[in-house]
């Protein structure tokens, strides 16, 4: 995590206003328990002056360490909104990206576990009540799995966007560039996984086979996805769909590309 512990304490010694003294106190007193690993106490000190962008950023780091990721994201966002300092914003955006990626990682772990559990449920037994319970549990797990998958996609987009903003404020930050590449690669792999899942479904229904033209367009789109050129990949498929209806079978793939493209345009 990128922190600002002790930054500006020297010139804050002579502070005269209550707000300035509160900031000085929070920065100094919060740093001590943070460095000792006592994040609960550190958060209490930082919360007293979280109106200051540096303190808000340190509060975000503390909450991140406690795995209170939603609260950490709010703290980083406050630091970004209230600071005009490029370095403070670069650090806050970097750590904001880290928080979103961690949400994606935790959701991915839960999604995999949920999928395995739902796949392991068998509708069996002699009693109708037992079968009903099994169906309800299985369907509930499948719904949860779908929701978690949505969280993963959303968190990855938010994380990649935050890293890009961090680089705009600090283009030389190689650790941020590395994290952005990681997020982009993960996004691309999920888009391609959707395409592979669709291909498996299509193999089960040979009456709805893709035309040779459609296969070539999909190969072209896959190459663009490998280059993180999601809008271009989407355009190839959308244009192809107008002349080749068999591409309709790849609608899930196009929907995922559309979500990623919209997120990129919103940045």
Secondary structure in CASP SS format (residue, H / E / C, confidence):
PFRMAT SS
TARGET T0000
AUTHOR 0000-0000-0000
METHOD secondary structure of the structure
MODEL  1
X C 1.00
X C 1.00
X C 1.00
X C 1.00
X C 1.00
X C 1.00
X C 1.00
X C 1.00
X H 1.00
X H 1.00
X H 1.00
X H 1.00
X C 1.00
X C 1.00
X C 1.00
X C 1.00
X C 1.00
X H 1.00
X H 1.00
X H 1.00
X H 1.00
X H 1.00
X H 1.00
X H 1.00
X H 1.00
X H 1.00
X H 1.00
X H 1.00
X H 1.00
X H 1.00
X H 1.00
X H 1.00
X H 1.00
X H 1.00
X H 1.00
X C 1.00
X C 1.00
X C 1.00
X H 1.00
X H 1.00
X H 1.00
X H 1.00
X H 1.00
X H 1.00
X H 1.00
X H 1.00
X H 1.00
X C 1.00
X C 1.00
X C 1.00
X C 1.00
X C 1.00
X H 1.00
X H 1.00
X H 1.00
X H 1.00
X H 1.00
X H 1.00
X H 1.00
X H 1.00
X H 1.00
X H 1.00
X H 1.00
X H 1.00
X H 1.00
X C 1.00
X C 1.00
X C 1.00
X H 1.00
X H 1.00
X H 1.00
X H 1.00
X H 1.00
X H 1.00
X H 1.00
X H 1.00
X H 1.00
X H 1.00
X H 1.00
X H 1.00
X H 1.00
X H 1.00
X C 1.00
X C 1.00
X C 1.00
X H 1.00
X H 1.00
X H 1.00
X H 1.00
X H 1.00
X H 1.00
X H 1.00
X H 1.00
X H 1.00
X H 1.00
X H 1.00
X H 1.00
X H 1.00
X H 1.00
X H 1.00
X H 1.00
X H 1.00
X H 1.00
X H 1.00
X H 1.00
X H 1.00
X H 1.00
X H 1.00
X H 1.00
X H 1.00
X H 1.00
X H 1.00
X H 1.00
X H 1.00
X H 1.00
X H 1.00
X H 1.00
X H 1.00
X H 1.00
X C 1.00
X C 1.00
X C 1.00
X C 1.00
X C 1.00
X C 1.00
X C 1.00
X C 1.00
X H 1.00
X H 1.00
X H 1.00
X H 1.00
X H 1.00
X H 1.00
X H 1.00
X H 1.00
X H 1.00
X H 1.00
X H 1.00
X H 1.00
X H 1.00
X H 1.00
X H 1.00
X H 1.00
X H 1.00
X H 1.00
X H 1.00
X H 1.00
X H 1.00
X H 1.00
X H 1.00
X H 1.00
X H 1.00
X H 1.00
X H 1.00
X H 1.00
X H 1.00
X H 1.00
X H 1.00
X H 1.00
X H 1.00
X H 1.00
X H 1.00
X H 1.00
X H 1.00
X H 1.00
X H 1.00
X H 1.00
X H 1.00
X H 1.00
X C 1.00
X C 1.00
X C 1.00
X C 1.00
X H 1.00
X H 1.00
X H 1.00
X H 1.00
X H 1.00
X H 1.00
X H 1.00
X H 1.00
X H 1.00
X H 1.00
X H 1.00
X H 1.00
X H 1.00
X H 1.00
X H 1.00
X H 1.00
X H 1.00
X H 1.00
X H 1.00
X H 1.00
X H 1.00
X H 1.00
X H 1.00
X H 1.00
X H 1.00
X H 1.00
X H 1.00
X H 1.00
X H 1.00
X H 1.00
X C 1.00
X C 1.00
X H 1.00
X H 1.00
X H 1.00
X C 1.00
X C 1.00
X C 1.00
X H 1.00
X H 1.00
X H 1.00
X H 1.00
X H 1.00
X H 1.00
X H 1.00
X H 1.00
X H 1.00
X H 1.00
X H 1.00
X H 1.00
X H 1.00
X H 1.00
X H 1.00
X C 1.00
X C 1.00
X C 1.00
X H 1.00
X H 1.00
X H 1.00
X H 1.00
X H 1.00
X H 1.00
X H 1.00
X H 1.00
X H 1.00
X H 1.00
X H 1.00
X H 1.00
X H 1.00
X H 1.00
X C 1.00
X H 1.00
X H 1.00
X H 1.00
X H 1.00
X H 1.00
X H 1.00
X H 1.00
X H 1.00
X H 1.00
X H 1.00
X H 1.00
X H 1.00
X H 1.00
X H 1.00
X H 1.00
X H 1.00
X H 1.00
X H 1.00
X H 1.00
X H 1.00
X H 1.00
X H 1.00
X C 1.00
END
